[in-house]
């Protein structure tokens, strides 16, 4: 999502709120920010092995961030 500036204050705030909303520890904000820079078709899928954080949780936080910003994944 090339048009999302992860250094913008509004984006940082949305990432933080999204992490809280989906129950992802704030220490994973950088992983969510990285996913914002990556097309959703390239996001890793959940492997079903019970990892923490689960890739699905990171994807949920990323999608919530985009929702808060009024954007959709590409």
Buried (B, 14 or more C-beta within 10 A) or exposed (E): BEEBEBEEEEBBEBBBBBBEBBEBEEEBBEBBBEBBEBEBEEBEEEEEEEEEBBBBBBBBBBBBBBBBBEBEBE
